[in-house]
Amino acid sequence: MKNVKSLSLLLTTFAMLALAGCGGGKKAPQEAVDEDAQPARVFLNEDSTLYGLCGEGSAMNTLQLITDTGDTLNLSLIDAQEQNHVLGGYNVGDRMAVLTDKERTKATLVINESTLLGNWVMPNPLDGSDETGISIREGGVAESIEQSVIIYRTWRINNGLLEIVSTREGGVDEEEVNLYEILSLGNDSLVYKTVGKPREDEETFEYSRQQIHEHVDKVKFEESSFNDFKM
């Protein structure tokens, strides 16, 4: 009988050890989970645009882009041309901003920054008497033309969109960042619309390149002669 009790005790001991080894014992207390806590996220605003100059190898359906990082890419323009996404044309030496496919063999959007530079105006929407608009300059500088309320500061191309930073009169220099999709761009016209806003708040802006009017003096003076000075 004594042997039976010893054997039973031994089996019980083995069973407890086996359970402990398999995790059958008490579990370690878990930390309380805060249901309101949000997972850590990293928000990136990476600009996937390629910048550079139009190279001499460009042709009717090909853009040779010499990038700012020193790469030379020969990009097919066929898809971009079919979507009317070649904005401002391209000539050798022009400054370009380009979106491509993953393989960097096809251009999906081409913006000629050299064509984009200049003074762009439209009739004043209030009374149409004067011209108002925006001056897009080299180095990312933007200025207002005949506008007292909106003061343009800077511009850039960001992921194929035109980003314009401005302030408003009396706004304590609080900056506004607005994004626009360029719909068309030519030597004499620029059209873009707001993006990232509710549909009812979208606006389309149609500009013409400001013409510089030269004043020609049409008054003609007769040549002097000896008789004019004769006493």
C-alpha positions as CSV (number, residue, x, y, z in Angstrom):
1,M,0.0,0.0,0.0
2,K,2.9,2.3,0.9
3,N,4.4,1.6,-2.6
4,V,1.1,2.5,-4.3
5,K,0.9,5.9,-2.4
6,S,4.5,6.6,-3.3
7,L,3.9,5.8,-7.0
8,S,0.7,8.0,-7.0
9,L,2.7,10.9,-5.4
10,L,5.4,10.5,-8.0
11,L,3.0,10.6,-10.9
12,T,1.3,13.7,-9.5
13,T,4.7,15.4,-9.3
14,F,5.6,14.6,-12.9
15,A,2.2,15.9,-14.1
16,M,2.6,19.2,-12.4
17,L,6.1,19.6,-13.8
18,A,4.9,18.8,-17.3
19,L,2.1,21.4,-17.0
20,A,4.6,24.0,-15.8
21,G,6.9,23.3,-18.7
22,C,4.1,23.6,-21.2
23,G,2.9,26.9,-19.9
24,G,0.1,25.4,-18.0
25,G,0.9,27.4,-14.9
26,K,-0.2,30.9,-14.1
27,K,0.2,33.4,-16.9
28,A,2.2,36.6,-16.3
29,P,-0.2,39.5,-15.8
30,Q,-0.7,41.5,-19.0
31,E,-0.3,45.2,-19.1
32,A,-3.5,47.1,-19.4
33,V,-4.3,48.2,-23.0
34,D,-5.3,51.8,-23.6
35,E,-8.1,51.5,-26.1
36,D,-7.9,55.3,-26.8
37,A,-4.2,55.2,-27.7
38,Q,-3.4,55.6,-31.4
39,P,-0.6,53.6,-33.0
40,A,2.5,55.6,-33.8
41,R,2.5,56.8,-37.4
42,V,5.0,58.6,-39.5
43,F,3.4,61.0,-42.0
44,L,5.7,61.6,-44.9
45,N,5.2,64.3,-47.6
46,E,7.8,62.9,-50.0
47,D,7.9,64.6,-53.3
48,S,8.2,62.0,-56.0
49,T,8.8,64.6,-58.8
50,L,12.0,64.5,-60.8
51,Y,13.6,67.9,-61.6
52,G,16.1,68.7,-64.2
53,L,16.8,70.1,-67.7
54,C,15.5,69.1,-71.0
55,G,18.4,67.5,-72.9
56,E,19.4,67.6,-76.6
57,G,18.2,64.0,-77.0
58,S,14.6,65.0,-76.7
59,A,12.3,64.2,-79.7
60,M,8.7,64.3,-80.6
61,N,7.7,61.4,-78.3
62,T,10.7,61.3,-76.0
63,L,11.9,63.6,-73.3
64,Q,15.6,63.4,-72.3
65,L,15.7,64.6,-68.7
66,I,19.1,65.5,-67.2
67,T,18.1,65.3,-63.5
68,D,19.5,67.5,-60.7
69,T,21.1,64.4,-59.3
70,G,23.1,63.8,-62.5
71,D,21.1,61.0,-64.1
72,T,20.1,61.1,-67.8
73,L,16.7,59.6,-68.5
74,N,15.1,59.0,-71.8
75,L,11.4,59.0,-71.1
76,S,8.5,58.1,-73.4
77,L,5.9,60.8,-73.7
78,I,3.2,58.8,-75.5
79,D,1.1,58.1,-72.4
80,A,1.4,61.6,-71.1
81,Q,0.6,63.1,-74.5
82,E,-2.6,61.0,-74.7
83,Q,-3.7,62.3,-71.3
84,N,-2.8,66.0,-72.2
85,H,-0.3,65.8,-69.4
86,V,2.6,67.5,-71.2
87,L,2.1,71.0,-69.9
88,G,4.1,73.9,-71.3
89,G,5.9,72.0,-74.0
90,Y,9.7,71.3,-73.8
91,N,12.7,72.8,-75.4
92,V,16.4,72.1,-74.9
93,G,17.6,73.8,-71.7
94,D,14.1,74.3,-70.2
95,R,13.6,73.6,-66.5
96,M,11.3,70.5,-66.1
97,A,9.3,68.8,-63.4
98,V,8.4,65.3,-64.3
99,L,6.4,62.4,-62.7
100,T,7.3,58.9,-64.1
101,D,6.4,55.3,-63.7
102,K,8.3,53.0,-61.3
103,E,10.8,51.9,-63.9
104,R,11.5,55.5,-64.9
105,T,11.0,54.8,-68.6
106,K,7.7,56.6,-69.1
107,A,6.6,60.2,-68.1
108,T,3.1,60.4,-66.7
109,L,3.1,64.1,-66.1
110,V,5.5,66.8,-67.5
111,I,5.4,70.4,-66.3
112,N,7.7,73.0,-68.0
113,E,8.7,75.2,-65.1
114,S,10.4,77.7,-67.5
115,T,7.1,78.2,-69.3
116,L,5.4,78.6,-65.9
117,L,7.5,81.5,-64.9
118,G,6.1,85.0,-65.6
119,N,3.2,87.3,-64.7
120,W,-0.2,85.8,-65.0
121,V,-3.3,88.0,-64.8
122,M,-7.1,87.9,-65.2
123,P,-9.8,90.6,-65.1
124,N,-10.5,91.7,-61.6
125,P,-13.4,89.4,-60.5
126,L,-15.0,92.3,-58.5
127,D,-15.5,94.8,-61.3
128,G,-13.4,93.7,-64.2
129,S,-11.8,97.1,-64.5
130,D,-8.2,96.1,-63.7
131,E,-6.0,93.1,-64.1
132,T,-5.1,91.0,-61.0
133,G,-3.0,87.9,-60.7
134,I,0.2,86.2,-59.6
135,S,3.9,86.6,-60.5
136,I,5.7,83.3,-60.6
137,R,9.4,83.9,-60.4
138,E,12.6,81.9,-60.3
139,G,13.8,80.5,-57.0
140,G,10.3,79.7,-55.8
141,V,9.3,83.4,-55.3
142,A,5.7,84.4,-55.8
143,E,4.2,87.9,-55.7
144,S,0.8,89.3,-56.0
145,I,-0.2,91.5,-58.9
146,E,-2.7,94.3,-58.0
147,Q,-4.0,92.4,-55.0
148,S,-4.2,93.8,-51.5
149,V,-6.0,91.0,-49.7
150,I,-4.0,88.0,-50.8
151,I,-0.2,88.2,-50.6
152,Y,1.6,85.5,-52.4
153,R,4.9,84.3,-50.9
154,T,6.3,81.2,-52.5
155,W,5.5,78.5,-55.0
156,R,6.8,75.0,-55.9
157,I,5.8,71.8,-57.8
158,N,5.0,69.1,-55.2
159,N,4.0,65.6,-56.5
160,G,2.8,67.1,-59.8
161,L,0.7,69.8,-58.1
162,L,1.3,73.6,-57.9
163,E,1.8,74.5,-54.3
164,I,1.4,78.2,-53.5
165,V,2.0,79.7,-50.0
166,S,0.2,83.0,-49.3
167,T,-0.9,85.2,-46.4
168,R,-4.0,87.5,-46.1
169,E,-4.1,91.1,-45.1
170,G,-4.7,91.3,-41.4
171,G,-4.0,87.6,-40.9
172,V,-1.1,88.2,-38.6
173,D,1.2,86.6,-41.2
174,E,-0.5,83.2,-40.8
175,E,0.5,81.3,-43.9
176,E,-2.0,79.4,-46.1
177,V,-0.8,76.5,-48.2
178,N,-3.0,75.7,-51.2
179,L,-2.6,73.0,-53.8
180,Y,-3.6,73.4,-57.5
181,E,-3.9,71.0,-60.4
182,I,-2.6,72.6,-63.6
183,L,-5.1,71.9,-66.3
184,S,-3.3,73.7,-69.1
185,L,-0.2,75.7,-69.6
186,G,1.0,77.5,-72.7
187,N,3.1,80.4,-73.7
188,D,0.1,82.8,-73.1
189,S,-2.3,80.9,-70.9
190,L,-2.4,79.2,-67.5
191,V,-5.4,77.3,-66.0
192,Y,-5.4,75.6,-62.7
193,K,-8.0,74.5,-60.1
194,T,-7.9,73.9,-56.4
195,V,-7.6,70.4,-55.0
196,G,-8.0,68.9,-51.5
197,K,-11.2,70.9,-50.8
198,P,-14.9,69.9,-50.9
199,R,-16.3,70.0,-54.5
200,E,-18.5,73.0,-53.7
201,D,-15.3,75.0,-52.7
202,E,-13.3,74.1,-55.8
203,E,-12.2,77.1,-57.9
204,T,-10.7,77.3,-61.4
205,F,-8.4,80.1,-62.2
206,E,-7.8,81.1,-65.9
207,Y,-4.9,83.4,-66.5
208,S,-3.3,85.1,-69.4
209,R,0.3,86.1,-69.6
210,Q,0.6,89.8,-68.8
211,Q,1.6,91.8,-71.8
212,I,4.2,94.5,-71.5
213,H,3.0,97.6,-73.3
214,E,5.7,99.7,-74.7
215,H,5.0,103.4,-75.2
216,V,6.3,104.7,-78.4
217,D,6.8,108.4,-78.7
218,K,5.1,109.4,-82.0
219,V,6.0,113.1,-81.7
220,K,8.4,114.0,-84.6
221,F,10.7,116.9,-84.4
222,E,11.9,118.7,-87.5
223,E,15.6,118.9,-88.1
224,S,17.1,122.2,-87.2
225,S,18.7,124.3,-89.9
226,F,21.1,127.3,-90.1
227,N,18.1,129.7,-90.5
228,D,16.7,128.7,-87.1
229,F,19.7,130.4,-85.4
230,K,20.0,133.3,-87.8
231,M,19.7,136.7,-86.0
